Amino acid sequence: MAGGWARDGAVSEQIEASISDELKRMQARKGPQGESRTHCAECEEPIPEARRQALPGVKLCIDCQVERDGQPARRAGINRRGSKDSQLK
């Protein structure tokens, strides 16, 4: 059931489109490339040989990578689909 000027199923389509966009963005994200560093690019600690072999092109030690992964990704909070709610601002 849609409300206002939206047709039936519009909300579901918007949710599915948002999920599809996020999946495409995640799949397009490339892993480390190039030659692995022997020392971390941020803290200069040695990167273990096992990590360099497991992840070719690795640039960060485990501690720095965990810290970076814990930070939320910065994104613009824009509703690209143009819902009525986003137009009321």
N, C-alpha and C positions, 0 to 999 in steps of 0.2 A: 504494500500500500504506500503510495507516494503522496506527499502533501504539496500544496502550493501548485506551482507550474511544472513540477517534475513528473515525468511519466512513471508508470509502474516499473519497478526494478532498477530505477536510476541509482538509488543508494547502493544496492548490491553491486552494480556495475562499477561504481566509483571505488568501492572497497576492493573489488577484484583488480581494477586497474592500478590502484596504489600498491597492492601486494605484488603484482606483476612487475611494476617499475622497480620496486625494491629488490626483487629477485634478480632482475637483469643487472642492476647496479652491483650487487654482490658478486655475480658471476663474472662481470667485467673487471672486477678488482684483481689486479695482478699481484702475484707474490714477489718475493725478492728476485732480482735479476742481476746478472753480471757475476763478477768474481767475489767470493766471500772475503770479508775483512778478518784479519787475525785479532784485531782489538776493536772494541765497541766505538762507534762513531760519536757517542755522547759522553761516556765516562772513561774511555780508554782502558777499561779492564779487558783482559784477554778473553776471547770467545773460545769455548771448548771445541776441540777438534770434532767431537761427535756432533755438536750442533752445526758446525760448518758443513759436515758431510750430509746431515739430514736435511738441511735447508740451503741449497746452493744459492749464493748471492746474499747471505745474511749479513746485516750491517750492525745489528744491536745485540748486546748480551741479553741473557734471559731476564735479568732484573729490569733493565731499561725497557725491554719489549713488554713485559707485564705492566709496567707503569704506563706506558703509552696506550696499551690496549684497554686499560681501565678508564681512560679519559673518554668522555662522550664525543662522538663525532659532531663537528660543527656543521650545521645545515641552516639554510634560510627557512624560516617558518612560513613559507608561502604556500597557500593552497593553489596549486597550478590548475586544478580542475575548475576553479571559479564557482564554488558553491555560493548560494545566497548568503550564508553566514559570513563568508570572507569578504563579500561586497558591502556589508553593513558597517565595516570599520571606518 
